[in-house]
Amino acid sequence: MFVSITPNPAMDYIMIINKLEKGKHVSSINDYYSPGGKGIHTARLVAKFGIPTMSVNAVGEGRIGRKLILLLNDEGIYTNTIFLREHTRTDVVIVDLSDRTETTITSLGPHMEEEDLKEFMHVVEKSILNAEVVFMGGSVPRGAPSTLYYDVISLAKSIGVKHCIVTARGELLEKAAEAKPYVIKPDTSTIKEYFGYSIKDLDGSIKIAEKLIELGAENAIVSYKDKNDVLVSKTGKKVLYKLKYEEDINLFGASEALLAGVSIGIMKGHGLEEATRFGMGLALKVATLETVSIFDFSPESVDEMLLKVEVEELT
Amino acid sequence: MRVRDVMRRDLTSIPPHTKIGRVIELMERMRIAELIITDKNFKVKGIVTDGIIMRAALPRYFSYLDTTAYLPDLDEFARGLKELSEKEVSTIMLKDIYVINEDTKVLDLVEVMVGRRLKILPVTDKEGRLVGVVDRPSMFKKALAYDVEE
């Protein structure tokens, strides 16, 4: 079972409009709900490949939280959820067809109290007993400690889960690395504010990866210049993955797709390097979709993308 | 068609040691009237409903009459509920409940749900672990989507 932990999921409300004009009444030409958040995106991508998937969530009270669960169940995903006070985080995504831009407004989301946290950890423990891969990603609700991913990874490792994969930012990322996850991937958009320098080239990526390994992670995947990722392991081995794709790509959901692909590869029994290659192929597939949704593709179509992934071991 | 084809794969449930006050809070947050109780291995231990809580809060009334029509005011109910709130849900949950195996035919599921007037039915695997839930709206939704031979 692939188990994805999402402490702060979002209900994305996608509104497609012809043109956004500030201060004017604008009608949508299409709108729909879509469960979101890094953990949920990853779970939905993994489930598309027919892999038994469970999503552990902490949603807000009421209708939106319940709708989010129902939509995941409709996709065949098992859910185990706690309900917090206040409303589920809602992302209103305005897709403006006039200039192909996406504007997202994120709500504050619910608050996690001490009793909620205890219940959440209990639900996590129950859900990961038979997990092959435990994934966690994204932000945590207000009130949740910055050690949340550290605690989940420590718990999973004590149960015997070998493959903990995490993507996060800031203090959450640093603490998660200290729990020695199998794979860690930083949110590169916030690297500068936390590590004090931005990634400009391959050396910058390797520096960040080595820092995460120094903190405790077994392997680190770090992106640079949109189409490249480097995998660094604690043995010192470095593998560079480059996408041979000239046209512009849309990075929304690409990071989740990469880690979903890594998870799928591991679940299929591949080594991490091959799993990462598959992850790059899946990321490219998602990044080149012409639709707003990152789920509008067939699993078979990822195979042709693998041809565009160049792998090079660095010395 | 089997039960696994129509069930919702929702394993949301609470442990038997949950305080009843917390159960009431969770029901209100989730806007539901029934909660399944499982142990740490997802083994189904029981179910609690708003009706069970009401009866437990007014044990003297419901032991004689199946109505609250003769209650003079809310005091007795509020007092009973407060006393109850610190107890564990395992003390009032319905233990002898219907569960259905995921391999059961849907026709048998409908018979059980209609025949027993059940609104919610936990679905289990061969080991008795919770693997999903069937409620009436989700059953109706699947039935409407079913291809009927003309």
Interface residues (C-beta under 8 A of the other chain):
Chain A: M54 E61 G62 R63 G65 R66 I69 L70 N73 G76 I77 Y78 T79 N80 T81 I82 F83 L84 R85 E115 H122 E125 K126 S127 L129
Chain B: R8 R9 D10 L11 T12 S13 P15 R22 L26 E28 R29 M30 R31 I32 T38 K40 N41 F42 V131 G132
